[in-house]
């Protein structure tokens, strides 16, 4: 019997700590081995020269390591930019059998000045700043090198069409108060997937970080139930 794995991919300016609670929760209730890794240029290893190619290659290296070690049934969970990368992985590797996208960032930011000067726009947007601890925004997004922001933008552009080629069961979770990746981003993925099992859950009072302390149990349970159960054909949007 093939070994089973869950691969977690964090988002831009983030780290494995963003998905740590989900990782531990999945380890307890599933018979899958759960793996996470840090994308180049993230967490404590800040490298200005890290590129979108580095992020993609690092993810491919991790999943290919799993495949070479006997894992033929792999579930991939991605948050924000990690959800964009997860779609690429699901499209490229047939070993990926289920997909979970948390706050997928195929479209981002509601304010009008959505150009390369994203960081300045965040600094000047009271709506976005009010939804997150100030030190988190400053240390993780605002302090990101301009080259990294440009690589994020170009990554999304290059992989924007990936959902059109995905036909495996997919769960999308979006926070209704997300001002970084608005509902239109999650809806774009939902409307373009070829998957017969394609569920979009829009949760009230959650921002871009869907695993915040108040809602993490709810979100973890949704993910666990989706990964554990064999679902029948189902395409729907659920508002919670």
N, C-alpha and C positions, 0 to 999 in steps of 0.2 A: 504493500500500500504506500502510495506517495505521501511524503511528509507535507504538512500544511503550514503556511506562514502568513503573517500579516505584516506589511511594510508600511511604516508611518513616515510621511514627508511633511516637514514643517514649512512655514511660510517665509516671505521676504522679511529680513531684519529680525528673524526669530531664531528659535533653536529647539532642540528636543524637549526642553522644559515646557514648551507650550502644549505639547501633547502627552506629557508625562503621566497625568492622571488617567487619561484614556488608555495609555499603554499598560499601566498597572491593572486597570479594570479589565481589560481584555485578557491579560495573562491569567487572571483568576477564573474566568468563566468560560473560556474556550479551550479546545484541545489544539489550538494553533500556537506555534512559536511566534512571538512578537518581536519585531526588529525596528530600530530607529537609528538615524544617523544625522550628522550635522552637515549641511550643505557648505561647500567652500566659501570662505569669506563671512561666515556667520558665527554667532555666539562669541566665544572668547578669541577665536582665531580670525580676527578682522584682517582681511587682505584686500586692499583696494583693487588689486588686479584680478580678483575673481570675476569670471564672466558667466554669461548664460550658458555657454558651452561647458564650462566647468561644472555648473549645477546639473546640467543634463547628463554629462559623462559620469559624475559621481553617483547619480541615481541609477543609471544603467549598470554601473559597476556593482552596486549593491544588489540589484535584482538578479544580475547574471551570476553573482556569487551564490545566491540562494538557489537558483536553478541548477547550478553545477554541483550543489550539495544535496540534490534530491528533492527539492521543493518544487512540485509541479502544480500545486494548487495554491495560488497566492492571492490574497486580498490586499488591495492598496488603499490607504487612507491618506488624503492630502488636505492641507489647510491653506487657503488663500493662494499664494503663488504655488505652494506645494500641490494644490488641487489642479493647477494648470499642468504642472509636471506629471502628476498622476495620470492625467488624460493621455499624455504622450506615451507613458509607460503602458497603459492599458491598450492603446492602439498598436504598439510595437510588439508586445510579448503575449503570445497565446496562453502562457501559463497564468496570466492574471484572469481570475474568474469572477471577482466582484470588485466594485469600485465605490468608495465613499468620498464625497467631495464636501468639505466644510468651508463655507464662505468662499466659493471659487471666484478668483479675481480675473475673470476674462474681460470684465469691464470694471472700472474703478473711479471713485470719487464723483460726487454729485455737483460740486461747484463748477462754475463755467470755465475757469482758467486751467483747463486740463491739458497742459503742455508739458515740456520737460521740467519746468520749474515747479515740480510737485511739492518739494519740501517747503518752499516759501508759501505755497498755497495752504499747506497743512498748518503752518505756524499762524497764518492769518485767519484760519477758519475756527471760530469759536464753537460751532456745532460739533466738529470732529474732536477738538480738544476736550470738550466737556464730557465726551463719552469714555475717556480713558485716563488713567493716572498720568499726570503731567510728566513725571520722571520716565515713565515707560515710553511715551511718545518721543520725548527728547533724546533719550539714550539709544533707542532702537530704530526709529524711522528718520527723525530729523537729523541725526548724526551720521546717517548713511552717506557714503561717498556718492558724488554726482554720477560717477561712472557706474556704480551699482544700480542706481535708479534707472539710468539709461538702459542697462542690460535687462532690468526687469521689464521695462516697456517693450523692448525688442523681443524678449522671450514670449510675452503675451501675443505680440503680432505674429510671430513665427508659428505659434501653436494654436492660434485662434480657431482654426478649422478642425482641430483634432476631435472634438465631440461628434462631428458628423460621421466619423468612422468607427465609433464605439458601439458594440451591440451586446455587451455583458450587463448583468443586473447592476443598477446604479442607484445609490441613495445620495441626495443632495440636501444638505441642511443649511439654512440661511437664517440670520437674525434680522428681525423686522426693523431694528434700529441701526443696522449696519450702514454707515455713511462712507465707508472705504470701498467696499464692493457692494453696490446697491442691488436690489432685488432683480433688476434687469439682467444682471450678470448670471445669477442662478437660473433665471427663466430662459435665458439664451441657451444654456447648457441643456436644460430640461426639454426645450422645444426641438433641439437638433440631434439629440442622441438617437441612435437606431435601436436602442435597448427595448425589449418588450417589458422588462421590469425596470421602471424608471420613476422613482418617487422623489418629489420635491417637498420638503417640509419647511414651512416658513413660521418661525417661532417668535412670538411677541416678546418685546422688552429685552432682546439680546442684541448686542452690537457685533462687530466683526470677530471678536474673540468669543466664539460660541461656547467655549469651555470655561467661562468665568465661574467663580465660586458658587454663585447662586443657581446656575443652571447646569453645572457639569454633570450631575447625576442624571438629569433628564436626557441630556444629549448622549451621554455614554450608554444609557439604556436603549435609546433609539438605534445607535450604531450596533450594539451587541445583538439586539433582536434581528436586525437586518442581516448581519453576518452569520448568525447561528441558524436561521430558519430558511427552509426551501420555499421560495415564494412562487406563486403562479403569475401568469401574465398580468401586469398591472402598471398602468401609466396614470399618475394622478398628482395633484397638488393638494397638500394638507396644510391648513392654517391652524396653529395651536396657540 
